[in-house]
Amino acid sequence: MRWLYLVLSILCFALLLKVQLLGIAVVLLIAMLGFMLAAVLSFIAARVDGQSRDHGHMVDAETLGQVRQQAQQRKAAASAAAAADPTEEPEEPA
């Protein structure tokens, strides 16, 4: 549809150059600007839509809470293990 808007805009511009009446020229000018604006907005919308993320890969709030809780449990276990055996160096996370 965006290509159709662009073609209609060019067609209105070509007709604008050929017309002799001022009223028709104003209508064609407004139509040309409207079609050009619609084409530009359609191209922008297509580009934004093409670069947006897939919402299927987003993490919901419950899963995020579970991941945070697991991370806190691992951190607590690592600090408890480090407190129990101070001679051993803590492991670097991978």
PDB file of N, CA, C and O in Angstrom, chain B, residues numbered from 101:
ATOM      1  N   MET B 101       0.812  -1.183   0.000  1.00  0.00           N
ATOM      2  CA  MET B 101       0.000   0.000   0.000  1.00  0.00           C
ATOM      3  C   MET B 101       0.870   1.268   0.000  1.00  0.00           C
ATOM      4  O   MET B 101       0.501   2.301  -0.558  1.00  0.00           O
ATOM      5  N   ARG B 102       2.045   1.147   0.651  1.00  0.00           N
ATOM      6  CA  ARG B 102       2.903   2.339   0.703  1.00  0.00           C
ATOM      7  C   ARG B 102       3.412   2.733  -0.673  1.00  0.00           C
ATOM      8  O   ARG B 102       3.617   3.915  -0.950  1.00  0.00           O
ATOM      9  N   TRP B 103       3.616   1.749  -1.530  1.00  0.00           N
ATOM     10  CA  TRP B 103       4.079   2.064  -2.882  1.00  0.00           C
ATOM     11  C   TRP B 103       2.960   2.733  -3.679  1.00  0.00           C
ATOM     12  O   TRP B 103       3.217   3.596  -4.518  1.00  0.00           O
ATOM     13  N   LEU B 104       1.733   2.335  -3.414  1.00  0.00           N
ATOM     14  CA  LEU B 104       0.594   2.962  -4.078  1.00  0.00           C
ATOM     15  C   LEU B 104       0.481   4.429  -3.665  1.00  0.00           C
ATOM     16  O   LEU B 104       0.214   5.291  -4.502  1.00  0.00           O
ATOM     17  N   TYR B 105       0.684   4.715  -2.384  1.00  0.00           N
ATOM     18  CA  TYR B 105       0.673   6.110  -1.919  1.00  0.00           C
ATOM     19  C   TYR B 105       1.760   6.923  -2.628  1.00  0.00           C
ATOM     20  O   TYR B 105       1.532   8.062  -3.034  1.00  0.00           O
ATOM     21  N   LEU B 106       2.933   6.327  -2.770  1.00  0.00           N
ATOM     22  CA  LEU B 106       4.033   7.029  -3.428  1.00  0.00           C
ATOM     23  C   LEU B 106       3.719   7.302  -4.904  1.00  0.00           C
ATOM     24  O   LEU B 106       3.983   8.395  -5.403  1.00  0.00           O
ATOM     25  N   VAL B 107       3.167   6.322  -5.588  1.00  0.00           N
ATOM     26  CA  VAL B 107       2.809   6.486  -7.000  1.00  0.00           C
ATOM     27  C   VAL B 107       1.706   7.532  -7.153  1.00  0.00           C
ATOM     28  O   VAL B 107       1.758   8.361  -8.062  1.00  0.00           O
ATOM     29  N   LEU B 108       0.710   7.498  -6.268  1.00  0.00           N
ATOM     30  CA  LEU B 108      -0.362   8.494  -6.335  1.00  0.00           C
ATOM     31  C   LEU B 108       0.167   9.894  -6.063  1.00  0.00           C
ATOM     32  O   LEU B 108      -0.305  10.863  -6.657  1.00  0.00           O
ATOM     33  N   SER B 109       1.134  10.005  -5.180  1.00  0.00           N
ATOM     34  CA  SER B 109       1.737  11.306  -4.916  1.00  0.00           C
ATOM     35  C   SER B 109       2.465  11.831  -6.149  1.00  0.00           C
ATOM     36  O   SER B 109       2.340  13.008  -6.486  1.00  0.00           O
ATOM     37  N   ILE B 110       3.212  10.983  -6.812  1.00  0.00           N
ATOM     38  CA  ILE B 110       3.921  11.390  -8.031  1.00  0.00           C
ATOM     39  C   ILE B 110       2.928  11.731  -9.145  1.00  0.00           C
ATOM     40  O   ILE B 110       3.145  12.672  -9.908  1.00  0.00           O
ATOM     41  N   LEU B 111       1.855  10.973  -9.234  1.00  0.00           N
ATOM     42  CA  LEU B 111       0.826  11.245 -10.232  1.00  0.00           C
ATOM     43  C   LEU B 111       0.160  12.603  -9.976  1.00  0.00           C
ATOM     44  O   LEU B 111      -0.070  13.368 -10.913  1.00  0.00           O
ATOM     45  N   CYS B 112      -0.144  12.894  -8.732  1.00  0.00           N
ATOM     46  CA  CYS B 112      -0.730  14.205  -8.402  1.00  0.00           C
ATOM     47  C   CYS B 112       0.237  15.330  -8.737  1.00  0.00           C
ATOM     48  O   CYS B 112      -0.180  16.383  -9.220  1.00  0.00           O
ATOM     49  N   PHE B 113       1.516  15.119  -8.487  1.00  0.00           N
ATOM     50  CA  PHE B 113       2.507  16.143  -8.813  1.00  0.00           C
ATOM     51  C   PHE B 113       2.597  16.362 -10.321  1.00  0.00           C
ATOM     52  O   PHE B 113       2.688  17.499 -10.784  1.00  0.00           O
ATOM     53  N   ALA B 114       2.570  15.268 -11.087  1.00  0.00           N
ATOM     54  CA  ALA B 114       2.629  15.402 -12.547  1.00  0.00           C
ATOM     55  C   ALA B 114       1.402  16.136 -13.075  1.00  0.00           C
ATOM     56  O   ALA B 114       1.514  16.988 -13.956  1.00  0.00           O
ATOM     57  N   LEU B 115       0.239  15.808 -12.540  1.00  0.00           N
ATOM     58  CA  LEU B 115      -0.973  16.504 -12.961  1.00  0.00           C
ATOM     59  C   LEU B 115      -0.955  17.966 -12.524  1.00  0.00           C
ATOM     60  O   LEU B 115      -1.482  18.835 -13.219  1.00  0.00           O
ATOM     61  N   LEU B 116      -0.350  18.230 -11.379  1.00  0.00           N
ATOM     62  CA  LEU B 116      -0.245  19.599 -10.876  1.00  0.00           C
ATOM     63  C   LEU B 116       0.545  20.487 -11.842  1.00  0.00           C
ATOM     64  O   LEU B 116       0.223  21.660 -12.029  1.00  0.00           O
ATOM     65  N   LEU B 117       1.575  19.912 -12.444  1.00  0.00           N
ATOM     66  CA  LEU B 117       2.385  20.685 -13.384  1.00  0.00           C
ATOM     67  C   LEU B 117       1.649  20.969 -14.699  1.00  0.00           C
ATOM     68  O   LEU B 117       1.984  21.929 -15.393  1.00  0.00           O
ATOM     69  N   LYS B 118       0.661  20.155 -15.048  1.00  0.00           N
ATOM     70  CA  LYS B 118      -0.045  20.299 -16.321  1.00  0.00           C
ATOM     71  C   LYS B 118      -1.321  21.130 -16.221  1.00  0.00           C
ATOM     72  O   LYS B 118      -1.793  21.659 -17.228  1.00  0.00           O
ATOM     73  N   VAL B 119      -1.884  21.252 -15.018  1.00  0.00           N
ATOM     74  CA  VAL B 119      -3.195  21.889 -14.888  1.00  0.00           C
ATOM     75  C   VAL B 119      -3.080  23.416 -15.001  1.00  0.00           C
ATOM     76  O   VAL B 119      -2.067  24.007 -14.627  1.00  0.00           O
ATOM     77  N   GLN B 120      -4.144  24.037 -15.525  1.00  0.00           N
ATOM     78  CA  GLN B 120      -4.162  25.485 -15.739  1.00  0.00           C
ATOM     79  C   GLN B 120      -5.009  26.219 -14.691  1.00  0.00           C
ATOM     80  O   GLN B 120      -4.836  27.422 -14.496  1.00  0.00           O
ATOM     81  N   LEU B 121      -5.914  25.516 -14.023  1.00  0.00           N
ATOM     82  CA  LEU B 121      -6.834  26.145 -13.081  1.00  0.00           C
ATOM     83  C   LEU B 121      -6.272  26.113 -11.662  1.00  0.00           C
ATOM     84  O   LEU B 121      -5.737  25.100 -11.211  1.00  0.00           O
ATOM     85  N   LEU B 122      -6.406  27.238 -10.971  1.00  0.00           N
ATOM     86  CA  LEU B 122      -5.825  27.368  -9.637  1.00  0.00           C
ATOM     87  C   LEU B 122      -6.525  26.470  -8.616  1.00  0.00           C
ATOM     88  O   LEU B 122      -5.868  25.889  -7.751  1.00  0.00           O
ATOM     89  N   GLY B 123      -7.829  26.353  -8.706  1.00  0.00           N
ATOM     90  CA  GLY B 123      -8.580  25.522  -7.747  1.00  0.00           C
ATOM     91  C   GLY B 123      -8.172  24.064  -7.811  1.00  0.00           C
ATOM     92  O   GLY B 123      -7.960  23.416  -6.786  1.00  0.00           O
ATOM     93  N   ILE B 124      -8.066  23.558  -9.030  1.00  0.00           N
ATOM     94  CA  ILE B 124      -7.658  22.168  -9.209  1.00  0.00           C
ATOM     95  C   ILE B 124      -6.210  21.989  -8.776  1.00  0.00           C
ATOM     96  O   ILE B 124      -5.851  20.948  -8.225  1.00  0.00           O
ATOM     97  N   ALA B 125      -5.378  22.992  -9.019  1.00  0.00           N
ATOM     98  CA  ALA B 125      -3.971  22.911  -8.605  1.00  0.00           C
ATOM     99  C   ALA B 125      -3.854  22.825  -7.086  1.00  0.00           C
ATOM    100  O   ALA B 125      -3.017  22.082  -6.571  1.00  0.00           O
ATOM    101  N   VAL B 126      -4.677  23.569  -6.372  1.00  0.00           N
ATOM    102  CA  VAL B 126      -4.648  23.520  -4.902  1.00  0.00           C
ATOM    103  C   VAL B 126      -5.093  22.148  -4.406  1.00  0.00           C
ATOM    104  O   VAL B 126      -4.483  21.591  -3.493  1.00  0.00           O
ATOM    105  N   VAL B 127      -6.144  21.602  -4.996  1.00  0.00           N
ATOM    106  CA  VAL B 127      -6.625  20.271  -4.606  1.00  0.00           C
ATOM    107  C   VAL B 127      -5.555  19.222  -4.880  1.00  0.00           C
ATOM    108  O   VAL B 127      -5.310  18.352  -4.044  1.00  0.00           O
ATOM    109  N   LEU B 128      -4.919  19.298  -6.040  1.00  0.00           N
ATOM    110  CA  LEU B 128      -3.863  18.338  -6.372  1.00  0.00           C
ATOM    111  C   LEU B 128      -2.658  18.490  -5.448  1.00  0.00           C
ATOM    112  O   LEU B 128      -2.029  17.496  -5.084  1.00  0.00           O
ATOM    113  N   LEU B 129      -2.334  19.710  -5.069  1.00  0.00           N
ATOM    114  CA  LEU B 129      -1.223  19.949  -4.160  1.00  0.00           C
ATOM    115  C   LEU B 129      -1.504  19.345  -2.789  1.00  0.00           C
ATOM    116  O   LEU B 129      -0.635  18.707  -2.196  1.00  0.00           O
ATOM    117  N   ILE B 130      -2.712  19.547  -2.292  1.00  0.00           N
ATOM    118  CA  ILE B 130      -3.086  18.974  -0.995  1.00  0.00           C
ATOM    119  C   ILE B 130      -3.102  17.446  -1.073  1.00  0.00           C
ATOM    120  O   ILE B 130      -2.646  16.777  -0.146  1.00  0.00           O
ATOM    121  N   ALA B 131      -3.619  16.893  -2.159  1.00  0.00           N
ATOM    122  CA  ALA B 131      -3.644  15.438  -2.338  1.00  0.00           C
ATOM    123  C   ALA B 131      -2.223  14.884  -2.418  1.00  0.00           C
ATOM    124  O   ALA B 131      -1.921  13.844  -1.832  1.00  0.00           O
ATOM    125  N   MET B 132      -1.354  15.585  -3.147  1.00  0.00           N
ATOM    126  CA  MET B 132       0.035  15.139  -3.268  1.00  0.00           C
ATOM    127  C   MET B 132       0.706  15.104  -1.894  1.00  0.00           C
ATOM    128  O   MET B 132       1.372  14.128  -1.550  1.00  0.00           O
ATOM    129  N   LEU B 133       0.530  16.169  -1.112  1.00  0.00           N
ATOM    130  CA  LEU B 133       1.138  16.203   0.214  1.00  0.00           C
ATOM    131  C   LEU B 133       0.556  15.134   1.129  1.00  0.00           C
ATOM    132  O   LEU B 133       1.284  14.533   1.919  1.00  0.00           O
ATOM    133  N   GLY B 134      -0.743  14.893   1.033  1.00  0.00           N
ATOM    134  CA  GLY B 134      -1.379  13.841   1.835  1.00  0.00           C
ATOM    135  C   GLY B 134      -0.863  12.454   1.482  1.00  0.00           C
ATOM    136  O   GLY B 134      -0.546  11.660   2.367  1.00  0.00           O
ATOM    137  N   PHE B 135      -0.779  12.163   0.188  1.00  0.00           N
ATOM    138  CA  PHE B 135      -0.261  10.860  -0.238  1.00  0.00           C
ATOM    139  C   PHE B 135       1.213  10.697   0.129  1.00  0.00           C
ATOM    140  O   PHE B 135       1.646   9.605   0.498  1.00  0.00           O
ATOM    141  N   MET B 136       1.984  11.782   0.029  1.00  0.00           N
ATOM    142  CA  MET B 136       3.404  11.715   0.394  1.00  0.00           C
ATOM    143  C   MET B 136       3.548  11.440   1.893  1.00  0.00           C
ATOM    144  O   MET B 136       4.381  10.628   2.296  1.00  0.00           O
ATOM    145  N   LEU B 137       2.755  12.102   2.705  1.00  0.00           N
ATOM    146  CA  LEU B 137       2.797  11.879   4.145  1.00  0.00           C
ATOM    147  C   LEU B 137       2.394  10.440   4.484  1.00  0.00           C
ATOM    148  O   LEU B 137       3.020   9.793   5.322  1.00  0.00           O
ATOM    149  N   ALA B 138       1.353   9.956   3.829  1.00  0.00           N
ATOM    150  CA  ALA B 138       0.916   8.582   4.060  1.00  0.00           C
ATOM    151  C   ALA B 138       2.002   7.583   3.654  1.00  0.00           C
ATOM    152  O   ALA B 138       2.211   6.585   4.343  1.00  0.00           O
ATOM    153  N   ALA B 139       2.688   7.840   2.553  1.00  0.00           N
ATOM    154  CA  ALA B 139       3.753   6.940   2.102  1.00  0.00           C
ATOM    155  C   ALA B 139       4.914   6.937   3.085  1.00  0.00           C
ATOM    156  O   ALA B 139       5.435   5.877   3.434  1.00  0.00           O
ATOM    157  N   VAL B 140       5.321   8.119   3.531  1.00  0.00           N
ATOM    158  CA  VAL B 140       6.441   8.198   4.479  1.00  0.00           C
ATOM    159  C   VAL B 140       6.089   7.491   5.781  1.00  0.00           C
ATOM    160  O   VAL B 140       6.899   6.731   6.312  1.00  0.00           O
ATOM    161  N   LEU B 141       4.889   7.734   6.299  1.00  0.00           N
ATOM    162  CA  LEU B 141       4.480   7.072   7.538  1.00  0.00           C
ATOM    163  C   LEU B 141       4.375   5.560   7.361  1.00  0.00           C
ATOM    164  O   LEU B 141       4.675   4.807   8.288  1.00  0.00           O
ATOM    165  N   SER B 142       3.954   5.110   6.188  1.00  0.00           N
ATOM    166  CA  SER B 142       3.886   3.663   5.924  1.00  0.00           C
ATOM    167  C   SER B 142       5.280   3.048   5.877  1.00  0.00           C
ATOM    168  O   SER B 142       5.488   1.951   6.395  1.00  0.00           O
ATOM    169  N   PHE B 143       6.234   3.738   5.264  1.00  0.00           N
ATOM    170  CA  PHE B 143       7.606   3.235   5.233  1.00  0.00           C
ATOM    171  C   PHE B 143       8.195   3.191   6.642  1.00  0.00           C
ATOM    172  O   PHE B 143       8.886   2.234   6.989  1.00  0.00           O
ATOM    173  N   ILE B 144       7.935   4.201   7.447  1.00  0.00           N
ATOM    174  CA  ILE B 144       8.440   4.217   8.818  1.00  0.00           C
ATOM    175  C   ILE B 144       7.812   3.091   9.630  1.00  0.00           C
ATOM    176  O   ILE B 144       8.507   2.407  10.380  1.00  0.00           O
ATOM    177  N   ALA B 145       6.510   2.894   9.487  1.00  0.00           N
ATOM    178  CA  ALA B 145       5.829   1.838  10.227  1.00  0.00           C
ATOM    179  C   ALA B 145       6.359   0.458   9.845  1.00  0.00           C
ATOM    180  O   ALA B 145       6.519  -0.407  10.706  1.00  0.00           O
ATOM    181  N   ALA B 146       6.630   0.250   8.568  1.00  0.00           N
ATOM    182  CA  ALA B 146       7.170  -1.039   8.124  1.00  0.00           C
ATOM    183  C   ALA B 146       8.572  -1.267   8.690  1.00  0.00           C
ATOM    184  O   ALA B 146       8.920  -2.386   9.069  1.00  0.00           O
ATOM    185  N   ARG B 147       9.368  -0.210   8.746  1.00  0.00           N
ATOM    186  CA  ARG B 147      10.722  -0.350   9.287  1.00  0.00           C
ATOM    187  C   ARG B 147      10.702  -0.644  10.785  1.00  0.00           C
ATOM    188  O   ARG B 147      11.450  -1.498  11.263  1.00  0.00           O
ATOM    189  N   VAL B 148       9.861   0.051  11.513  1.00  0.00           N
ATOM    190  CA  VAL B 148       9.753  -0.177  12.957  1.00  0.00           C
ATOM    191  C   VAL B 148       9.218  -1.577  13.227  1.00  0.00           C
ATOM    192  O   VAL B 148       9.707  -2.266  14.121  1.00  0.00           O
ATOM    193  N   ASP B 149       8.225  -1.997  12.465  1.00  0.00           N
ATOM    194  CA  ASP B 149       7.657  -3.325  12.652  1.00  0.00           C
ATOM    195  C   ASP B 149       8.676  -4.411  12.339  1.00  0.00           C
ATOM    196  O   ASP B 149       8.686  -5.455  12.991  1.00  0.00           O
ATOM    197  N   GLY B 150       9.521  -4.180  11.363  1.00  0.00           N
ATOM    198  CA  GLY B 150      10.535  -5.170  11.009  1.00  0.00           C
ATOM    199  C   GLY B 150      11.649  -5.298  12.024  1.00  0.00           C
ATOM    200  O   GLY B 150      12.297  -6.342  12.104  1.00  0.00           O
ATOM    201  N   GLN B 151      11.884  -4.250  12.805  1.00  0.00           N
ATOM    202  CA  GLN B 151      12.964  -4.286  13.785  1.00  0.00           C
ATOM    203  C   GLN B 151      12.480  -4.547  15.197  1.00  0.00           C
ATOM    204  O   GLN B 151      13.295  -4.576  16.119  1.00  0.00           O
ATOM    205  N   SER B 152      11.190  -4.736  15.403  1.00  0.00           N
ATOM    206  CA  SER B 152      10.682  -4.961  16.752  1.00  0.00           C
ATOM    207  C   SER B 152      10.958  -6.404  17.187  1.00  0.00           C
ATOM    208  O   SER B 152      11.119  -7.305  16.364  1.00  0.00           O
ATOM    209  N   ARG B 153      11.004  -6.585  18.489  1.00  0.00           N
ATOM    210  CA  ARG B 153      11.278  -7.908  19.044  1.00  0.00           C
ATOM    211  C   ARG B 153      10.040  -8.793  18.976  1.00  0.00           C
ATOM    212  O   ARG B 153       8.906  -8.316  18.919  1.00  0.00           O
ATOM    213  N   ASP B 154      10.295 -10.088  18.983  1.00  0.00           N
ATOM    214  CA  ASP B 154       9.208 -11.044  19.043  1.00  0.00           C
ATOM    215  C   ASP B 154       8.734 -11.117  20.492  1.00  0.00           C
ATOM    216  O   ASP B 154       9.531 -11.386  21.390  1.00  0.00           O
ATOM    217  N   HIS B 155       7.455 -10.881  20.724  1.00  0.00           N
ATOM    218  CA  HIS B 155       6.943 -10.861  22.083  1.00  0.00           C
ATOM    219  C   HIS B 155       6.862 -12.261  22.685  1.00  0.00           C
ATOM    220  O   HIS B 155       6.641 -12.388  23.889  1.00  0.00           O
ATOM    221  N   GLY B 156       7.028 -13.294  21.902  1.00  0.00           N
ATOM    222  CA  GLY B 156       7.020 -14.656  22.423  1.00  0.00           C
ATOM    223  C   GLY B 156       8.245 -14.976  23.252  1.00  0.00           C
ATOM    224  O   GLY B 156       8.210 -15.902  24.063  1.00  0.00           O
ATOM    225  N   HIS B 157       9.325 -14.237  23.071  1.00  0.00           N
ATOM    226  CA  HIS B 157      10.559 -14.492  23.795  1.00  0.00           C
ATOM    227  C   HIS B 157      10.681 -13.661  25.062  1.00  0.00           C
ATOM    228  O   HIS B 157      11.684 -13.762  25.769  1.00  0.00           O
ATOM    229  N   MET B 158       9.690 -12.849  25.361  1.00  0.00           N
ATOM    230  CA  MET B 158       9.754 -12.009  26.547  1.00  0.00           C
ATOM    231  C   MET B 158       9.438 -12.840  27.790  1.00  0.00           C
ATOM    232  O   MET B 158       8.613 -13.752  27.748  1.00  0.00           O
ATOM    233  N   VAL B 159      10.107 -12.511  28.892  1.00  0.00           N
ATOM    234  CA  VAL B 159       9.934 -13.229  30.145  1.00  0.00           C
ATOM    235  C   VAL B 159       8.810 -12.574  30.927  1.00  0.00           C
ATOM    236  O   VAL B 159       8.774 -11.352  31.070  1.00  0.00           O
ATOM    237  N   ASP B 160       7.880 -13.399  31.440  1.00  0.00           N
ATOM    238  CA  ASP B 160       6.791 -12.828  32.231  1.00  0.00           C
ATOM    239  C   ASP B 160       7.253 -12.575  33.664  1.00  0.00           C
ATOM    240  O   ASP B 160       8.360 -12.962  34.038  1.00  0.00           O
ATOM    241  N   ALA B 161       6.417 -11.936  34.455  1.00  0.00           N
ATOM    242  CA  ALA B 161       6.789 -11.503  35.803  1.00  0.00           C
ATOM    243  C   ALA B 161       7.048 -12.697  36.733  1.00  0.00           C
ATOM    244  O   ALA B 161       7.952 -12.646  37.567  1.00  0.00           O
ATOM    245  N   GLU B 162       6.267 -13.757  36.594  1.00  0.00           N
ATOM    246  CA  GLU B 162       6.444 -14.921  37.466  1.00  0.00           C
ATOM    247  C   GLU B 162       7.789 -15.595  37.213  1.00  0.00           C
ATOM    248  O   GLU B 162       8.502 -15.932  38.158  1.00  0.00           O
ATOM    249  N   THR B 163       8.132 -15.789  35.961  1.00  0.00           N
ATOM    250  CA  THR B 163       9.406 -16.424  35.624  1.00  0.00           C
ATOM    251  C   THR B 163      10.569 -15.554  36.058  1.00  0.00           C
ATOM    252  O   THR B 163      11.575 -16.067  36.548  1.00  0.00           O
ATOM    253  N   LEU B 164      10.451 -14.251  35.888  1.00  0.00           N
ATOM    254  CA  LEU B 164      11.502 -13.338  36.319  1.00  0.00           C
ATOM    255  C   LEU B 164      11.692 -13.411  37.830  1.00  0.00           C
ATOM    256  O   LEU B 164      12.826 -13.397  38.311  1.00  0.00           O
ATOM    257  N   GLY B 165      10.607 -13.487  38.577  1.00  0.00           N
ATOM    258  CA  GLY B 165      10.697 -13.630  40.031  1.00  0.00           C
ATOM    259  C   GLY B 165      11.374 -14.936  40.431  1.00  0.00           C
ATOM    260  O   GLY B 165      12.155 -14.962  41.383  1.00  0.00           O
ATOM    261  N   GLN B 166      11.083 -16.020  39.714  1.00  0.00           N
ATOM    262  CA  GLN B 166      11.710 -17.306  40.004  1.00  0.00           C
ATOM    263  C   GLN B 166      13.210 -17.258  39.724  1.00  0.00           C
ATOM    264  O   GLN B 166      14.005 -17.796  40.494  1.00  0.00           O
ATOM    265  N   VAL B 167      13.590 -16.624  38.640  1.00  0.00           N
ATOM    266  CA  VAL B 167      15.014 -16.516  38.291  1.00  0.00           C
ATOM    267  C   VAL B 167      15.746 -15.696  39.343  1.00  0.00           C
ATOM    268  O   VAL B 167      16.853 -16.054  39.743  1.00  0.00           O
ATOM    269  N   ARG B 168      15.144 -14.606  39.795  1.00  0.00           N
ATOM    270  CA  ARG B 168      15.766 -13.786  40.843  1.00  0.00           C
ATOM    271  C   ARG B 168      15.909 -14.565  42.139  1.00  0.00           C
ATOM    272  O   ARG B 168      16.941 -14.483  42.806  1.00  0.00           O
ATOM    273  N   GLN B 169      14.878 -15.320  42.498  1.00  0.00           N
ATOM    274  CA  GLN B 169      14.931 -16.117  43.722  1.00  0.00           C
ATOM    275  C   GLN B 169      16.024 -17.176  43.631  1.00  0.00           C
ATOM    276  O   GLN B 169      16.748 -17.393  44.603  1.00  0.00           O
ATOM    277  N   GLN B 170      16.154 -17.827  42.505  1.00  0.00           N
ATOM    278  CA  GLN B 170      17.214 -18.829  42.322  1.00  0.00           C
ATOM    279  C   GLN B 170      18.590 -18.179  42.407  1.00  0.00           C
ATOM    280  O   GLN B 170      19.511 -18.758  42.984  1.00  0.00           O
ATOM    281  N   ALA B 171      18.739 -16.996  41.847  1.00  0.00           N
ATOM    282  CA  ALA B 171      20.018 -16.296  41.916  1.00  0.00           C
ATOM    283  C   ALA B 171      20.354 -15.921  43.352  1.00  0.00           C
ATOM    284  O   ALA B 171      21.508 -16.030  43.768  1.00  0.00           O
ATOM    285  N   GLN B 172      19.355 -15.478  44.115  1.00  0.00           N
ATOM    286  CA  GLN B 172      19.597 -15.146  45.517  1.00  0.00           C
ATOM    287  C   GLN B 172      19.970 -16.399  46.316  1.00  0.00           C
ATOM    288  O   GLN B 172      20.836 -16.344  47.188  1.00  0.00           O
ATOM    289  N   GLN B 173      19.320 -17.519  46.021  1.00  0.00           N
ATOM    290  CA  GLN B 173      19.637 -18.760  46.718  1.00  0.00           C
ATOM    291  C   GLN B 173      21.055 -19.219  46.397  1.00  0.00           C
ATOM    292  O   GLN B 173      21.773 -19.674  47.286  1.00  0.00           O
ATOM    293  N   ARG B 174      21.462 -19.104  45.142  1.00  0.00           N
ATOM    294  CA  ARG B 174      22.837 -19.481  44.772  1.00  0.00           C
ATOM    295  C   ARG B 174      23.845 -18.564  45.452  1.00  0.00           C
ATOM    296  O   ARG B 174      24.892 -19.022  45.910  1.00  0.00           O
ATOM    297  N   LYS B 175      23.535 -17.278  45.518  1.00  0.00           N
ATOM    298  CA  LYS B 175      24.438 -16.321  46.163  1.00  0.00           C
ATOM    299  C   LYS B 175      24.545 -16.615  47.656  1.00  0.00           C
ATOM    300  O   LYS B 175      25.635 -16.567  48.227  1.00  0.00           O
ATOM    301  N   ALA B 176      23.412 -16.920  48.286  1.00  0.00           N
ATOM    302  CA  ALA B 176      23.431 -17.241  49.713  1.00  0.00           C
ATOM    303  C   ALA B 176      24.196 -18.528  49.967  1.00  0.00           C
ATOM    304  O   ALA B 176      24.942 -18.621  50.942  1.00  0.00           O
ATOM    305  N   ALA B 177      24.021 -19.520  49.106  1.00  0.00           N
ATOM    306  CA  ALA B 177      24.744 -20.784  49.264  1.00  0.00           C
ATOM    307  C   ALA B 177      26.236 -20.584  49.061  1.00  0.00           C
ATOM    308  O   ALA B 177      27.042 -21.190  49.766  1.00  0.00           O
ATOM    309  N   ALA B 178      26.611 -19.749  48.111  1.00  0.00           N
ATOM    310  CA  ALA B 178      28.034 -19.505  47.867  1.00  0.00           C
ATOM    311  C   ALA B 178      28.658 -18.749  49.037  1.00  0.00           C
ATOM    312  O   ALA B 178      29.785 -19.049  49.431  1.00  0.00           O
ATOM    313  N   SER B 179      27.946 -17.778  49.596  1.00  0.00           N
ATOM    314  CA  SER B 179      28.500 -17.034  50.729  1.00  0.00           C
ATOM    315  C   SER B 179      28.550 -17.904  51.974  1.00  0.00           C
ATOM    316  O   SER B 179      29.464 -17.755  52.786  1.00  0.00           O
ATOM    317  N   ALA B 180      27.578 -18.823  52.148  1.00  0.00           N
ATOM    318  CA  ALA B 180      27.608 -19.753  53.282  1.00  0.00           C
ATOM    319  C   ALA B 180      28.763 -20.732  53.141  1.00  0.00           C
ATOM    320  O   ALA B 180      29.412 -21.069  54.131  1.00  0.00           O
ATOM    321  N   ALA B 181      29.025 -21.188  51.935  1.00  0.00           N
ATOM    322  CA  ALA B 181      30.138 -22.104  51.699  1.00  0.00           C
ATOM    323  C   ALA B 181      31.462 -21.383  51.916  1.00  0.00           C
ATOM    324  O   ALA B 181      32.409 -21.980  52.429  1.00  0.00           O
ATOM    325  N   ALA B 182      31.542 -20.135  51.542  1.00  0.00           N
ATOM    326  CA  ALA B 182      32.768 -19.362  51.737  1.00  0.00           C
ATOM    327  C   ALA B 182      32.989 -19.079  53.217  1.00  0.00           C
ATOM    328  O   ALA B 182      34.135 -19.043  53.665  1.00  0.00           O
ATOM    329  N   ALA B 183      31.923 -18.877  53.987  1.00  0.00           N
ATOM    330  CA  ALA B 183      32.049 -18.628  55.423  1.00  0.00           C
ATOM    331  C   ALA B 183      32.437 -19.905  56.158  1.00  0.00           C
ATOM    332  O   ALA B 183      33.141 -19.845  57.166  1.00  0.00           O
ATOM    333  N   ALA B 184      31.987 -21.061  55.667  1.00  0.00           N
ATOM    334  CA  ALA B 184      32.298 -22.336  56.320  1.00  0.00           C
ATOM    335  C   ALA B 184      33.745 -22.738  56.074  1.00  0.00           C
ATOM    336  O   ALA B 184      34.355 -23.346  56.953  1.00  0.00           O
ATOM    337  N   ASP B 185      34.311 -22.430  54.933  1.00  0.00           N
ATOM    338  CA  ASP B 185      35.687 -22.814  54.593  1.00  0.00           C
ATOM    339  C   ASP B 185      36.427 -21.577  54.078  1.00  0.00           C
ATOM    340  O   ASP B 185      36.475 -21.353  52.869  1.00  0.00           O
ATOM    341  N   PRO B 186      37.010 -20.766  54.982  1.00  0.00           N
ATOM    342  CA  PRO B 186      37.655 -19.522  54.540  1.00  0.00           C
ATOM    343  C   PRO B 186      38.970 -19.729  53.804  1.00  0.00           C
ATOM    344  O   PRO B 186      39.463 -18.783  53.189  1.00  0.00           O
ATOM    345  N   THR B 187      39.568 -20.927  53.834  1.00  0.00           N
ATOM    346  CA  THR B 187      40.838 -21.149  53.143  1.00  0.00           C
ATOM    347  C   THR B 187      40.656 -21.319  51.648  1.00  0.00           C
ATOM    348  O   THR B 187      41.586 -21.112  50.869  1.00  0.00           O
ATOM    349  N   GLU B 188      39.484 -21.687  51.267  1.00  0.00           N
ATOM    350  CA  GLU B 188      39.205 -21.936  49.849  1.00  0.00           C
ATOM    351  C   GLU B 188      38.781 -20.623  49.173  1.00  0.00           C
ATOM    352  O   GLU B 188      37.995 -19.861  49.737  1.00  0.00           O
ATOM    353  N   GLU B 189      39.298 -20.363  47.977  1.00  0.00           N
ATOM    354  CA  GLU B 189      38.937 -19.160  47.228  1.00  0.00           C
ATOM    355  C   GLU B 189      37.565 -19.353  46.570  1.00  0.00           C
ATOM    356  O   GLU B 189      37.265 -20.446  46.091  1.00  0.00           O
ATOM    357  N   PRO B 190      36.739 -18.318  46.540  1.00  0.00           N
ATOM    358  CA  PRO B 190      35.436 -18.463  45.895  1.00  0.00           C
ATOM    359  C   PRO B 190      35.598 -18.647  44.401  1.00  0.00           C
ATOM    360  O   PRO B 190      36.510 -18.111  43.771  1.00  0.00           O
ATOM    361  N   GLU B 191      34.675 -19.427  43.858  1.00  0.00           N
ATOM    362  CA  GLU B 191      34.721 -19.707  42.418  1.00  0.00           C
ATOM    363  C   GLU B 191      34.179 -18.514  41.649  1.00  0.00           C
ATOM    364  O   GLU B 191      33.258 -17.831  42.097  1.00  0.00           O
ATOM    365  N   GLU B 192      34.767 -18.276  40.486  1.00  0.00           N
ATOM    366  CA  GLU B 192      34.297 -17.234  39.596  1.00  0.00           C
ATOM    367  C   GLU B 192      33.085 -17.768  38.825  1.00  0.00           C
ATOM    368  O   GLU B 192      33.127 -18.883  38.307  1.00  0.00           O
ATOM    369  N   PRO B 193      32.008 -16.981  38.746  1.00  0.00           N
ATOM    370  CA  PRO B 193      30.851 -17.450  37.942  1.00  0.00           C
ATOM    371  C   PRO B 193      31.198 -17.498  36.457  1.00  0.00           C
ATOM    372  O   PRO B 193      31.914 -16.643  35.937  1.00  0.00           O
ATOM    373  N   ALA B 194      30.678 -18.504  35.806  1.00  0.00           N
ATOM    374  CA  ALA B 194      30.963 -18.692  34.391  1.00  0.00           C
ATOM    375  C   ALA B 194      30.093 -17.864  33.520  1.00  0.00           C
ATOM    376  O   ALA B 194      30.217 -17.915  32.296  1.00  0.00           O
TER     377      ALA B 194
END
